[in-house]
Amino acid sequence: MPILQMTQEALAPEHARVTIEYLLAVMLWPRPTDQDRRDAFLRTCDVARRADLAAAVPSAFAPDDLAISLRDALFARAPADWHAEIESRIYRGALVGIYFAGCWNRAVRGERVSVKQLHGLMTAPKWRAQHPAADISPKTLEAAIRELREAGPLWAAAFICREELDEPFPPWTSDGIIHLLAVAEHVRRVTASTPLQGRREPLLPATVDVWRPPTCLQLPEAKLVQGP
């Protein structure tokens, strides 16, 4: 099971931007084979942060450090070059978040969880008519789940925090990041222990490598209960 490379220090307010950029990299490219994309994206983020600092505080860098930053910028992709890919992956991630949040919703209500039912609800003509932005076919949904399942609890937490709790995403504060991680871990535990109707394994069986926070992080325990 992949563990987020974070320490308690990463949750400090002064590190919020770096931490959320790292979480976005994991959510957008969660598979082991995506490591190169995560690294390239984070290089762009690092260069952009240094450029913002240099613009805001011209004296922040010594000449040698500024030269290093300029050299690093030559080997990093421009932020604009990522827009199309990120927009596409955020769209698919939102679908995966809705899917896993739907499982959580039913589980905390004590209802049976059926993959077929969840697929049916998200691809039904009525639902697709009410949500034109998510007008998808079953094959499109299945492909998105396969591609981003390792970050499914994180996407579900983003959906729950935004839609159920009216919290922004991305959460650009340390408190927001802590809550997002706590909700994601809550969703992971629920989906990993919820039996699926007609199947032997839960929605997130032990054989699926899902990203989770390290045990060293002091996260509050989220026990969300869906309202009536």
Secondary structure as GFF3:
##gff-version 3
##sequence-region A 1 228
A	DSSP	three_ten_helix	8	11	.	.	.	ID=ss1
A	DSSP	three_ten_helix	13	15	.	.	.	ID=ss2
A	DSSP	alpha_helix	16	28	.	.	.	ID=ss3
A	DSSP	three_ten_helix	32	34	.	.	.	ID=ss4
A	DSSP	alpha_helix	35	56	.	.	.	ID=ss5
A	DSSP	three_ten_helix	58	60	.	.	.	ID=ss6
A	DSSP	alpha_helix	63	74	.	.	.	ID=ss7
A	DSSP	three_ten_helix	79	82	.	.	.	ID=ss8
A	DSSP	alpha_helix	83	108	.	.	.	ID=ss9
A	DSSP	alpha_helix	115	123	.	.	.	ID=ss10
A	DSSP	alpha_helix	125	130	.	.	.	ID=ss11
A	DSSP	three_ten_helix	132	134	.	.	.	ID=ss12
A	DSSP	alpha_helix	138	148	.	.	.	ID=ss13
A	DSSP	three_ten_helix	149	151	.	.	.	ID=ss14
A	DSSP	alpha_helix	152	159	.	.	.	ID=ss15
A	DSSP	pi_helix	160	164	.	.	.	ID=ss16
A	DSSP	alpha_helix	174	193	.	.	.	ID=ss17
###
